């Protein structure tokens, strides 16, 4: 079964708007939650990551919100730009196996000018 | 500094044929990973090398898949014989440490089995 569930599958946002992508997990042994960004023809690249000891992490226009009790985490992209158009993957991994990532199915984001 | 490079970028083969994918990690990265994305689905872990040793191959689908990393540098992933369900994008990634959390991915090798 899918260990990390991601939604929505696709998202269209107007330039300047807020993009929100959600992920949920079941395994309480997960302790690392990264988001990867993938442009067409390129490989995924680490965008931002969080560990469960904090509820929020912000880097520029990108923010991860983490809800440990609900086993959910989300990516917020503020002031979305056409250059943010890409596929976004959430992921999770266990302590001691941080790079053995379990990915969500991806969200294709299109930011319209 | 060169990133992770993969070859070929796209391969189209007939069912039953053999294909070998190659990955050159970032120089100095002891940890090398193979992942696969079947169309529309999640990216799935296949295996992990530390230098030339297989650390974890729990994600390998079956014995038609063989991964090697001779000398601890580049790695190959051979599929023999290929089946239709093997179609997808095969990603290689590398990292300097096992637990830093940042994987550097290549652009992927798209495999199409007809």
Interface residues (C-beta under 8 A of the other chain):
Chain A: X2 X4 X6 X32 X34 X36 X41 X42 X43 X44 X45 X46 X49 X89 X93 X96 X97 X98 X99 X100 X101 X102 X103 X104 X105 X106
Chain B: X4 X31 X33 X35 X40 X41 X42 X43 X44 X45 X48 X56 X91 X93 X95 X98 X99 X100 X101 X102 X103 X104 X105 X106 X107 X108
